Amino acid sequence: MSLDARAPSLSAAARIAPRTVKTGASRGLPRWPFAAMFVLFPLWWALGVAEMMWIPLAAIMVLYLIKRGGTQVPRGFAIWLLFLVLMLLSVIGIDTTGRLIGFAYRALLYLTVTIVFIYLYNGRGTLTTRYVLGVLTFFWLVVVAGGYLGVFLPEFSFRTPLGYVLPSGLQANELVQEMVVRRATQYNPESFYNFEPRPAAPFLYTNGWGNAYSLLLPLVIAYSGYVRRSAKFWWIMAAIPVSLVPAVLTLNRGMFLGLGVAVVYAAFRLALLGRLRALFGLGVIGVIGVAAAISLNLADRLGDRLDVSSTTQDRANLYAETFERTLTSPLFGFGAPRPSFTEGVPSVGTQGHIWMVMFSHGLPALVLFLLTLAYFFFSTWHVTSTTALALNAIILVLIVEVFYYGVLPHGLVLAFIAAALAMRGDPPSEQVPLPLRRSVRALGYR
């Protein structure tokens, strides 16, 4: 199975990149702040700071960008910057100190996502596509290992060092408590419903695991094309079916939907481009996934869960309440989620990122958020390589998953990384050969 892993051509990237190169732009950016975010993630998780550590690392990236100078962003990125402005203005809806702390935390995460995008967009000299995908493949292995921890030790938990330094008042917060005490699964043995344990580590919730896995797997497949002549390729090919065990056992319907969208979309595009070998490889992976689902009795497990769970109806009711209450403050929202009027269900403005944006920051901010994702997707539509196609597909997956997943920070930063790599173009050594580009143009792709 051979996958073409060359990056998108500069001619395609030129339509969205700035036309001028400023002084200092040729100097490379250090790799280590980016690598520390993902390679050291198990350490941050064990210390209890995984949900916060990316913020200071992003601040270091800002210092390097300032030192190098000549920072550029693609045309159209102003849509996202305007979203950030409206997001910050929504602080006027905050009414308690606790919600202000949560607002500040989310604002810093949004800024972190923005900085990572700009850092990678300007760092193609050192942060090559191959290097970035290699780092994210390692991160995927960490996610898979965390999934297996939940499979074999479902009740495993430990108190992190963060719990010994934070004031007890802060630890009363539900989110902070999840950081202080790490668990391998999202599992409550005292629950009335008696659900099976669902892998969650190294994230707080199973949905976070599923969101990250569905976005990382296409990147892993793309990276395998860079190492197809080495032993790493075969290790990756062995790891993919192994990773499906914890993936299936999450019983994560949103993840299955996201992966399904990625497979169908990639297969359609590969067929149009005539990439039959890559299409065959994708088909093999799809067959392995179906086999894993059958062998682990996924259909019955999902059926049993749906029989005793009302989550689908609860979410529908929550979404309706979210929309109705947003209409009472449509311009800037309420700054943060609020308790639902229905007892026993999650807060309004949760259970999906667009609902959080809508309720917390207002309808104009929601429009700008969705326009940013659409801009990323359509700006990277005219691609010719398998790698660039995987990057484009990830953005589409996120567009689907923001409706039911909270994607801040992990899902959002992964999609922004994919967009930065796809939009910046790569050095000539990584471009698609000219004859192939000509054949692709004949199919209507420019």
Secondary structure, 3 states (H helix, E strand, C coil): CCCCCCCCCHHHHCCCCCCCCCCCCCCCCCCHHHHHHHHCHHHHHHHCCCCCCHHHHHHHHHHHHHHHCCCCCCCCCHHHHHHHHHHHHHHHHCCCHHHHHHHHHHHHHHHHHHHHHHHHHCCCCCCCHHHHHHHHHHHHHHHHHHHHHHHHCCCCEEECHHHHCCCHHHHCCHHHHHHHEEECEECCCCCCCCCCCEECCCCCCHHHHHHHHHHHHHHHHHHHHHCCCCHHHHHHHHHHHHHHHHHHHCCCHHHHHHHHHHHHHHHHHHHHHCCHHHHHHHHHHHHHHHHHHHHCCHHHHHHHHHHHCCHHHHHHHHHHHHHHHHCCCCCCCCCCCECCCCCCCCCECCCCHHHHHHHHHCHHHHHHHHHHHHHHHHHCCCCCCHHHHHHHHHHHHHHHHCCCCCCCCHHHHHHHHHHHHHHHCCCHHHCCCHHHHHHHHHCCCC
